[in-house]
C-alpha cells in the first residue's frame, strides 16, 4: 500500500456520505484509513453487523476506486481536500463530536485565528429577517469577523450577501458536493463565495443536495463558528438544530428578537427565553465576544440633518418591519399622496427601501 | 321578370353593399341561388319559399334565379333572407319594382314569415348611408340600433306581411327615431358599480385614478379576496363619459359580434371584459375562419381585465403585445386583412405568489424564488407595456365594515376628465391622444424636465437600477399625475410619486441592505 494518508482519507470520506458515525467507529477499530482500505469485506461485515448497508457501499466503492483518477478529478474540478490530520484542517472542527473526516473546498478555508460567526435562519424569511441578516452580516464582516452560513435561500443567502457587501470574508457550507450549486438560483452568490471566501462541504464532489444531509451540514456551520446568530426561525426550524449543535460544541448562541405572535420569530424568542444571547445590534455582539472593532464607526444620527420636517416624520415611523403607505398616513396624519412622495424622496436619498411592492423599511 | 334590391354584407367591422337580383323565367321549376354563397345564405332560398307560402304567396312553377352581386366575394350570414324575399316578390310583380334601388334590406326569416334580428345592423346601415341610400328596412328588434344614424330613415319590420305592406305603400312606413344626446346624457346618471363601495385601499384608488387619467395599463398585485376584481370592475366608471363617436364604434363592434342586447340602440357604457384565464389566443385577440373580434377588441374604449394574470397561457398573453402597442388588431386571411380596434386599457390582477399570501410570512409557504418566478411567468416585454403597478393589501375587518362615506366614482371621474382634456389640448392633431400612448421620442418632446427634475430622475435611474423602458414609464406616469393636478410642467413631487408605480424588479433586490 503506497497511497498517502490523505488519499485514503479522501477515499473514506467519499465512500461514507452521511455516515460519519460509522467512519469514526471504523477508524477507532482499525487505526488508520489505509488499514481500513486493506480489510476484507467479510471481516468488516463481521465487525459491524449493525450497518451492513454502509459496509457494502464502502466495499463496492473500494473495488472501483482509482487513487490517481480521483486525485485528478479533484484537480479538474478545481477543488481541494484536507483530511482531519492535515495542518490546514480548520482547528475549530478538531474538537467537535463526529467531526468530518475531511473537508472538500473551493476558494479558501476559514482562518483559525480570526473570529467567525455563523448566521442562519429561515429560508422563507420576512423583510425584517432580510434586513437584519444583511445588517448584522455587513457590520460584523466589516469588523473583520468571518461569516459562515449555509448558502440556502432566505437568511443564509442574505448573510453571505451582507458580508460580501462589506468586502468581508464569508464561507458557505454546502449540504451536497462543492461542485453543485444548490439552490440553483444562487449561482451568482456561489461564484462570489468561491472568489471572495470559500465553499466547503464534507461530502465529495457530485453528491446531490439531499434533505438528510442538511442537518449534518449544520454541525459544520456551528463548528466553524465561535458564535451562532439565529436571525429568524419558526417554532420548529432547521435553524434550531444548528443552535443545538452549537450548544453541544460549546459555542455561543445569539438570537435576533422578534415580535410576539410573529411565527418567524417564535423560534428566536424561545431561544432567548432559554438563555441564548440577545442580538440587539452588531456592536452588542462584538462587545459580548470581546472583539474590538476599529472599523465599526458610530453610525451618524442621520435624522434631522438633511431631511425636511415631514420627511423626518415618515422616516421615524419606519423600522425593520415592512410598512404600507396607508399605515404611515394614519400615524403621521399626512395625506396619502404626500406620504407616497415623501417615501419616494426618502428612497432616493437612501433612507428608505421598498422591500416589496408598497412595503417600506428603514434603510440601515 | 328581372328585379334587384339592395342589401349589405359584413367584412370584419366594415360592410359593403350587395345587390340581390332575382329573375323568373320558364324552365324546370326551382329556386336557384348563386353568387359565391356560404351554406346559410344558400339555405335562404328554402326559408324564403316557405315563409312566402305561409304569408299567402305561393311561388309559381317557374325557374327562379337569385344572384348576389358582386359574385366574387364570399357572402355569409342569415341577413339576406329579407332582400331575397323582396327581390323575388318584385320579380313576381307582387310589389312595385321601382324605388327599391333606394332601399337597403337586411334580416332573417323564420318559416312562419316572422322577421328575426341579425348582427351587424349598425355597420350595414352605415354602409348604406355611405352608398347614398336613404331608407333601410331591418328587423324591428334591430331598428333602434340602426336608427342612431340620423341621416338614414330606418324602418323596423316584424313579419314578411308587414314588409310587403311597407313596400307596397312606402308612405305608410313609420321611421324609428332615437335621441342619441339623451341616451348619452343618461349614462352620467346611471347607477351601477361605484367606487364609493370600496372601503380603504387608498393607494389602489390613487393608482387606478392615475391609470384612468392617462389610459395607462395597470397591474394589481394582492392576496386573494383583497378586492382586486371589485376595483377593476369600477375603473370603467371613472373614465370620462363616452362620446357619440366612441359609442358608435363600441356599438358597431358589439353588434358585429352579436353581443348587442336586443332593443339596444347604443352602448353608452364603457365595456368591461373579463375573460377567464383559460381563454385561447384566438378568443383574446380575435380570429376564426371569418375573423370575429376578440376580447381585446370588445373591450376597446373600456377595460380589459385579466384576473390571475400569470395563469393565462403564455401564447395567449404574448399575442397581446402588438395590439397593446398599435391599439388595433390586424388579422390576415387569404380573403383579405381584417382590422379591429384595440383601444382598451389593460387591467391585470395577480396574486403575489402561487399560494397567494407573500410577503405575509405567517401564511405564505412560498420561497422568495417562487414568488419571483411567479411574476417571471409574465414576459418582460409584456410587463414593459404596463406603466403602473400597485399592491392591493388585505383589508381589515374595521375597514371592511366601516360606514365612512367614500369618494364616489363620479367625483373621481371629474378629475380624470380634466386630465383627459389637458392631454387633448397637448396632443392636438396627434395620433397619441393619451400620455400612455407616447413613444420614447414623443416623451422627450412632450414631457420636458427642468434642471431639478432631471437631477432627480438621474439619481433614481442609478439608485433604483431602472431600465430604459422603466425610465420612460416613470416620466409618462409623472406627466399624468401633473395633468391630474392641472400642472403644465412635471415637478419633482410628480416624479417622486411616479417612482412608486414601477413594476418590482426581483433580481436586483436581494443583495443590498
Interface residues (C-beta under 8 A of the other chain):
Chain A: X122 X123 X124 X125 X126 X127 X131 X134 X135 X138 X153 X154 X157 X158 X161 X162 X164 X165 X183 X185 X262 X263 X264 X322 X324 X325 X326 X329 X336 X337 X340 X341 X342 X343 X344 X345 X347 X348 X350 X353 X354 X355 X356 X357 X358 X359 X363 X364
Chain B: X200 X202 X203 X206 X221 X352 X358 X359 X361 X362 X364 X365 X366 X367 X368 X369 X389 X390 X391 X393 X456 X459 X460 X463 X464 X493 X495 X496 X497 X498 X499 X500 X504 X509 X510 X511 X512 X513
